[in-house]
């Protein structure tokens, strides 16, 4: 039986203002695929629900997970104060993850926008493909770019133009004249809509990772659904559960 | 120690069930706990045709609880009978199917077809969902409407009928009495309390549906009070729920007059909550040398 586990914080540091980098000691790491997420539970019991956070990296020995997250409220604020040795309750790994086997030998984009960048790191490590990594940030407070450079060519876009191309990830693609046969992407909805349109135009597959307000994380509550083009085999309506049927979907299958 | 409890002639091995809508069809949580340990599994609401539910966001967290406005998304009765019910039949637990509909005819259609399913121990009729425009709560907020639909469902139901009551009423005792007078075999309460959350930074409603149902530990005192009032008002069994997180919480509901209890939102916080509640009730019985769970039901004094 799967169940909640207690992990230990190995280390935590701030990568950029409000962006935290936390390594967790957990045996669950060996099961993790890029694009999957963990439910993290707060100690503050007035905060009832788990925080679903994507897995950034799996340590080589399969015994530790790197979680890179943004402080958005009280729950992530509590996590940000954890220090080495602190316990944290976790459930997972959850969700389907990126189908990274599909890209062997292909020319691919890995596109991350803001807090959608972290899952691209483990994905980049596992892909056996020609990797063009396109990262979008709000401003010059960049993070994870150096880690990603080890695995492919990195292109940067910033909304305020303080680094790389001024604009979003699609602007960076255009400015650098990049092409790909397959796309993996995670980021805010407007970015994913642009990725979906680009992929449809080129007739190439795009695997996009979605997020939505969740409660259970295991497919029971039906809180986190996305509209689907076709009737979904599990729900029997035009809805899929982001937590269990996703969070990664082929862009053409979902209405975003 | 005997933890059995009997509702409308159906004996459960223990009084702990899952609140409808928080446990899917059981399949989702079967990887996390042994369903054989549960007194009963109460399914997500099932309607005669598939329902797509509400737009997102459908859930929001609030202090000590959560709001939801799922809108009764479900795959419909046919898929439920072909896939979900055979799955649940593998386990040694009672299956209670929650039934929803937009019209009396919708409810009756589901109830009639489920009459053919011998593995369904009881039916729970959802006349209290605050998140759908038609049906559901329209039947659950006026005594005459509740009486009418209960009466009609009882004409067709082969299994015992539990009417699930809304807390969003002035007098819960009157509602329980109306259900009893129309022939309900039991009542269950409380469904969620209608609430609202506003994101002050974006100046937007947190839920696409604007309002949603409040659940979780925040509502427990309201639920205990209403279960007590309902149990005082009727002779039929009362199933209590609302924010149960521990065995102690469950015992409170039993003492208030509940014959069984359901765990709802707390399943999301820990998939093992039901098991911990069962073990907590047993620990309480041991501590106070209580041989039969039935001795606890309605045993509050003073």
Interface residues (C-beta under 8 A of the other chain):
Chain A: X1 X2 X3 X4 X41 X45 X46 X47 X48 X49 X50 X91 X212 X213 X214 X215 X216 X217 X218 X219 X220 X221 X222 X223 X224 X225 X226 X234 X235 X236 X237 X238 X239 X244
Chain B: X21 X22 X23 X24 X28 X29 X31 X32 X33 X34 X44 X50 X51 X52 X53 X56 X57 X58 X59 X60 X61 X63 X64 X65 X66 X68 X70 X73 X75 X76 X79 X216 X217 X265 X267 X268 X269 X270 X271 X272
